[in-house]
Amino acid sequence: MSEFVIENRVHDPAELTPRPQLAKLQLDRLRQTVARVAEVPFYKEAFRKAKMTADSIRSLDDLRRLPFTTKADLRDHYPLGFLAVPRGQVARFHGSSGTTGKPTFCPYTRGDLNTWADLCARFLVSGGLRPEHTVHIAFGYGLFTGGFGLHGGVERVGATVVPAAAGNTQRQVMLLQDLAADVLVCTPSYALQIAEVARSMGLAPHDLALKFAHLGAEPWTEDMRTQIEAEMGLLAFNNYGLSEVIGPGVSGECAVRNGMHIQEDHFIVECVDGETLEPVPPGESGELVFTTLTKQAMPVIRYRTRDIAALDPAPCPCGRTSVRMGRVVGRTDDMLIIRGVNVFPSQIEEALLKVEGTAPHYLIEVDRPAAMDEVTVHVEVRPQDFCDKLSQMQALHDRIDREILAITGLRVSVNLVEPQTLERSMGKAKRVVDHRKEKGIL
Amino acid sequence: MKIKQLSVFLENKPGRLSEPCGVLAKAGVNILTLSLADTQQFGIMRLIVRDWEKAMKVLTDAGCVVKVTEVVAIEVEDRPGGLAEILEVIETASINIEYMYAFTFRRGDKAVLVFRFDDPDSAVKELQAKGVNVIDGVELYSHSS
């Protein structure tokens, strides 16, 4: 356990807005958002069908008359069908894994980038960050929103950033030592990996200067938090977000660390049954749905996250008036999160299709034997795939490897197996075996 | 003048070698010779049997992935230099050898080697022109019981 105590600091007084005022603010901003997307083809058509305009929104209850937006809808309008501003106003593109080889592009105006930095600053500050701190960011910097998102938040707080990015853990440990960072930002499993590599380098993770960690981009358990805090001698905070909504900054823990405060002045959250899409009773788990209230480049209305969590509206001792969400406990689709990367089984299928023309039976096996996730993709060798030339079989193996990397961004182990050895089932084939679930890690 | 060789895909898993061998044993198929090529991830077992069609059927029925390839059996003197001389003939004729292995038995005082060439037909023509004794299947199988 860390001996550090977190003060209850608030980055933005708006976090303390009384609920009646917050509701009025949400309503005004909801109308503005509906007006903003009026010319976006998907919403234009949906509003027309539902006979909705910005004016027909009289109360927050009218939200339920607006359409849901899904990942498939974003994909159907690839690349930029959901852009709500002229292209010239887009200051930056980020991206998120798509269900197929194409990513989902997430555009930001200058205003969006400013909002984003503030939202990340909120949870960083509520999680102990001060301007005099140094923050080591071990997230990928690229289309992925984790790196740049946290970077913007740290700079907004006025703290010092070390943009370590991803990979080369020995070098990361060296940087943590030599620059004496106070705060670590990465995935929870990577935090454990850093600790492990530090030990293998003869260092006690406790001896690093780290005081806090802000961990996210993959689900993790309270047990994992206890483990990370014990191994590294710091306080670990959870944060949550998704690129399509804004990236990190949708919610984060306060000093009380009993749920993550959702930034309700920027997002309306709903918790619905994954099948019926009706709201679940307060406190029950359901699929989180977000409507952006201030995003300009790509507002989304009732975006189905497929993440399952519970909402707790009870007042928090920290004074923030926003609803808190529990940890994400599962998904209502088949998406996997591996080493912080979103992966859809359909992407693996697409890779196999590209290499072999047709997709043979395959199985994705995920495990976390040590700190990091490992993936093995078992692929059945059919008569048409097999030839007597060893080099050709090796080349087939390598091509599958490369194609999976190209489509998902993830390095996996490809294992060619004999036919009829992977489980067949009636109806939907079982494509994934996730040992992390059995181990209670997820 | 070409021999049919069966290639069987082997997963990298304990016991993957004994399964096809067991299948053939049960079907009464005698393996004349075999060779294993492997990588870290998988292997290819190459077999020469008497009744390749029967072998292919029982292996395929048992769920193995099998391919037929044509290889060339060459008789060489079973003495030091026997192989080297043949290889010189092959290399001088610029015939590319993909792989080779030896039969487990001899014909009299001669040894029998198996070669996989990219173009077995033209390789056979060239070798016979140089006086190399290429054995055909009938001769080969008549030896073994």
Contacts between the chains, C-beta under 8 A, distances in Angstrom:
chain1	res1	chain2	res2	distance
A	381	B	9	5.3
A	381	B	42	8.0
A	381	B	65	5.4
A	382	B	65	7.0
A	383	B	65	5.6
A	383	B	66	7.6
A	383	B	67	7.4
A	385	B	65	7.9
A	386	B	7	7.6
A	386	B	9	5.0
A	386	B	65	4.6
A	386	B	67	5.7
A	387	B	7	7.9
A	387	B	67	6.2
A	388	B	5	7.8
A	388	B	7	4.2
A	388	B	44	6.6
A	388	B	46	7.3
A	388	B	67	5.5
A	388	B	69	4.5
A	388	B	116	7.5
A	389	B	98	7.3
A	390	B	37	5.0
A	390	B	39	6.8
A	390	B	44	6.0
A	393	B	9	7.8
A	393	B	39	7.9
A	393	B	42	6.7
A	393	B	44	7.0
A	394	B	39	5.9
A	394	B	41	7.9
A	397	B	41	5.9
A	397	B	42	7.5
A	414	B	41	7.5
A	415	B	11	7.8
A	415	B	12	7.2
A	415	B	41	6.7
A	416	B	9	7.6
A	416	B	11	6.9
A	416	B	41	6.3
A	416	B	42	4.9
A	417	B	11	4.8
A	417	B	13	7.8
A	418	B	9	6.5
A	418	B	10	7.8
A	418	B	11	4.9
A	418	B	16	7.4
A	418	B	63	6.6
A	418	B	64	6.8
A	418	B	65	6.4
A	419	B	63	6.2
A	419	B	65	6.0
A	420	B	63	4.8
A	421	B	11	7.2
A	421	B	63	7.9
